[in-house]
Amino acid sequence: MPRAARSSERMRALALAGVVAAAGALAALEPSRGFAAPGDSPTHKTTSAATAADWLERMNQALTTRNYDGTFTHWQGGAVETLRIIHRLQDGQVSERLVSLDGSGREFIRTGSSLTCYLPDRRTVLVEQRPTEASLVGFPAVNSQAADNYDIREVARMRLNRRDTHVISVAPRDEFRYGYRLWIDDSTAMPLKSQLCDTDGHVIEQLVFASLAMAARIPDSAFKPEVSTDGFQWLRSDAAPSAAALAPATAWSALKLPPGFLLMLRGPQTLPGSAAPVDHLVFSDGLASVSVFVETRAAAAATPDEVAEVRSAHVGSSSAFSTVMNGYKITAVGEVPPATVRFIATQVRAEAAPASPTTPAATRR
């Protein structure tokens, strides 16, 4: 957990939520860097972008519509953790449970849009709302917007864990985003391995499934936590604030953005431990995304020296950058290079007129 992310209640909340994202290590390397790993045997190569995009689409459909129970290892910065993911789609509702089998013993349980994070090492339970399509273990879903910013191709077919896989590379076209590489099972379209690489091509996170069962039915008992919460602190960000609290005093946007990034969502968000909602912006290139949180600082705190205050954190794929401008604290967080969150945070400014509390910007290019 980044030390700088613990400097305020908001940053602590982001750090807790970031544990879920960290479990979803994504994958890809540039084709020219080579990709054979011990135990993998290349069988066939192809460079068809259409085929690669089709496999990514099939993979995401399998991840969202099929029942599965798998155990995987997650490596980041030399630390290795074993986790179990259980996913079920039943009567139109998605249930997921992500469990750390060693180390912290953390559990994350999602039912529809409600996510409950059990953190025994912090004696805390965090309850928040997430988009219904946001899986606990995320993999890249590439749309037409992202296709302009990444070179997507199938670079090989390999045997992995005695199964035939398609190796798909999603290589960034500039330094503002990371690259991914995925091993997708030929018969189930499930990802069996993934790697996430920084802008220099170094692997910064890796996820490998040790076992993966496709179950016809998964009982409700599989989604019950094993953690005893006696004496735990409960933090909630799922309670709906009043209409008055939702009304933003200022509308925010960005003067400039890295190539390909667009404002996708703008509205208030209440974070755990916060009495009032903060302004929340989401910028995305169609694959990578950056969340920006803007909160008012007390007038006494907005000193000339503090205007120049900056804090940054970078662990694995997660980057955060925080600065204070004109009495507002602006923090950008995302699974992108540090330069990207710094770029976006320093470009956020107040607009002349307020916007609707939940103004989506996906259609306003």
N, C-alpha and C positions, 0 to 999 in steps of 0.2 A: 504494500500500500504506500503510495507516495507520501513523504512527510509533508510536503507543501499542501497536499490535499486535505490535511487535518487541521489547517489553520483557522477554519471557521465552520459553523454548523452546516452551511450549505456544501462546503467542500467535503465534509465528512459524509454527508448523505450521498454525494456523487461517488465517493470512493466505495461506499457499500454497494451501491447499484452497479459500479464498475466491475465487481467481482463476477457478476453474471456474464457480462460481456467478455471478461477475460477468459472464462471457461470456453467460449466459442472461438478458439483459434482458427483463423481462416488460412487459405492456402494459395501459393503460386510463386513461381520463379520465372525469370526471363528464359525463353527457350535456349538461348546461346550459352547459358551458364552450366548446362548439364544437369541431370536430374536423377541418374541411377543411384539407388541407395542399397545398402547391404540387404540381401534377401529378395530384391526386386530383379526381375529379368525382363528386359524389353523384348517385345514380340513383333511390334509393328509401329510405324510412324505415319502420321498424317498431319497436314497443316490446314485443314478445312475449318474456316471460322464458322460456317453455318453448322457444321457438325458439333463443334465445341459449344456454341450457344444452345443447341438443342439438348446437349447433355446437361448443361447447367439448368435448363428449364425442367428437364426430367428429374434431376436431383432435387430441386426445390419442391416439386410436386410430391415426390416420395417422402421428403422430410415433413411435409405438412399434412398429408392425407393418410399415411400408413401408420399402423401400430408397430412399435419396436421397443426393445429393451437391450441396451448396450452398455458395455464397460470400456472406457478409453483412458489413455494416459495423456496428460496435458503437460507439455514442457515449456517453460519460459525462463529465460535468464539463468539456466542451470538448475532451477528447481523443478522437480517432477511431482505431479499429483495424479492420483487415480480417482476417477469419477464414474458415476453411473447415471445414465440418462434413460428415463422412461417416458414414452410419448404415446398418447392415445387420442383418437378422434372418435367420439361416440355421440350420436344424436346431434351432430352439428357442433359440438363443443369440444375444444381442445383442452386436454389435461397433460401437464408435464411435471416431472420431478427430477431435479438434478441434485445428486448427493456426493459429497466428498467422502471417499472411503478411507482416507488417511489424513493426517494433518489436522486441519481446523475442525472437521466434522460438520461443516456447514451444509444446509439443505435449502433448496429453492423449489417452491411448489407453485405452479401456475394453473389457475382454472379460468379459462376464458381470458379476460383482461385483468384479472386480479392476481398479483404476484406477492407471495409471502416469503420473506428471506429469514431463515433461522440461523443466527450467528452465535453459536455457543461460546466461542472464544471471546466474544464481546458481551455475552449475556444479554443479547438484544434480538428483537424480532422487528423487521422492517416490512411494512405493508404498503404497497403502491400499486398504481394502475399502469398498465403497459398496453400498447396496441395488440389486438387479438392475434395478429399475424407474427408478432415478435417472439421467436423461439428462444429458449434458454441457451441453446447452442446454435449460433447463427452461422450461416454460410452465404456466400455472395449470390444475390439474385440480380442479374444484369438486365437492365432495360435499355431502350434506345439511347437514352441520355448518357448512360455509363459507357456504351459502346464507342462513343466518340473520344473517350479519355483513356481507354484500355485496349491493348492488343490481345484479343481473345482467340486462342487456338488450341487444338488438341495436338500435343507434342509427342505422345507415345501411347502405346498400349502395353501394359505390364501385368505380370503375375504378382499379386500381393496377398499374403496369407492364403495361398492356394486358390485365389480367385482372380478372374480376368478383370482388369480395370482399365478405364480410359483416363489418361493423365491430361488434365485441362490446365492450361496456363492463362492467367489473367494478369498481364504485365502492364504497369502504368506507363503512360506516355510522358510524364514529367515527374518532378520531385515532390509534388504536393499530395501524393497518395501512395499507399503501399501496394505490393503485388501479392498475388495468391497462386497457389498450385494445389490441385485436388486430384485424388485418386478415386474415381467413381466406379462402383461395381457394375459390371456389364449386365447382370441379370436382375438386380433390384434397383439400380440407379441411386443407391445410397452411397454417401461419401465414406470411404474406409480410412482415409488419411488426408491430412491437410497440413500445409505449411504457410506461414506468413513471413514475408521478407521485407526488410527495410529498403531504403532507397539505394543502398550499396549492394543489395543482393544477399545480405546476410540473413539467415533464418533467425527470427526473433521469437517465434512461437510455433509449436508443432502439436498436432493432435493425431493420435493413432488408436483406432478401435482394436481392442484385444478380443472382444466377442460382440456379436450383434445378432439378436434373434428377432425375427419378424413374427409377432404373435397375432393370432386371429382375434383373441379377446384378452383384455387386461383388466383385472378386478379393481374395484374402488380402493381396496386395501393397499394397493401398490402406491397410492398417492397420499398416504398418511405419514406424517413426520415421525421419526424415531427420537427426535430431540425432546427432552423434558424442558418445559419453559418456566418452571417454578422460579420465581424471583427475577425473571427477565424483564427488561424494559421494552415496552412496545412503542414503536414510532410509526405514525401513519401519515401517508400523503395521499390517501384515497378519499378523504372526506371532501365533499363539494363545498367550496367557500361561498359566501353570500354574493349576491349580484353586485353589491356595492364594492366588495373586496375584489371582484373580478375586473371592475372597470379600470383600465390602465390610465395612469396619469400622463404617460408618454408612450408614443409609438416608436419602435426601434427598427433599424435596418442597417445595411452595410453599404458604405460608399463604394467599395471595390471588393471583389471576391477572387480567389484563385480560379484559373480557367476551369470551366465546366460546372462549378458549384452554383446552385440556385437557392434562394430562400424558399423552403418548402412548407414551413409552419411557423405561426407567430401567435402567442397567447400567454396567459398567466399560468403559473404552476406553483402549487404549494408543496414545499419540501419538508421532510421530517424535522421537527424541532423549530420550525419557522412559524411565527404568528401570522404573517401576511404572505400572500403569493408574490413571487418574483416574476419578472418578464422573461419569457422563454422563447428563443428562436432556434430553429433547426435548419441547417444548410446541408445540402447533399449534392453529390455529383452523379447520383443514381446508384451508387454502390457504397462509397464511404459517406459518413455523415458526421457533422459537428454540431453539438448543442451549445448554445450560448445563454448564460443566465445573467440578468442585469438586476441589481438590487441597489436601493438607495442607501447611501451612507449618511450618518448624522452630520449635520452642518459643521459641528465642532471638529469632526474627523477629517473633513475635506480641506486639509491644509495644503499649501503649495508644495511642501515636501512629499505629501502623500500622493499627489497627482502623478508623480513619476514612479510610484511603487509598482513593482511587477513581481510576480511569483510564477514559477513554472515547475512542472513535474513531468517526468517521462519514465515509465516503467513498461517494458515489453512493447506492446502495440498501443498502449494508452498514453495520450499526451494531454496536458492541461496547461493553460496559461491564464493568469489573472492580472488585471491592472485596474487602477482607479483613475477615472476621468471625470472632472467637473462634479464631484460629489457622488458618483455612481461607481459601484464595483462591477466590473465586466469580466466574466470567466468563460472561457471556451474549453470544451472537453470533447475528445473523440478518439477513435482508433485511426489516427492519421499521424504523419510526421510532426514533430514539434513546430516546424516552420509554418505549418498550415494553421494550427490553432492560434499561433501568434499573429499571423497575417489577418485572420478573421476578427480576432478580439480587438485589434488596434484599429479596425475599420468600422466598428459599430458606432453609430451615431443616432441621435434622436431625430425623428421625422417632424415635419411642421405640424401635421394634424394627427390625432389619435386614430387608431384602426380599431376594427371590431375585436372584441376580446379573444376570439378564436379564429382569426383570419387565416385561412389556408392560402399559401402562396404558390402551390404546385402548378396552378394554371396561369400564373402571371409571370411570364418569362421576360 
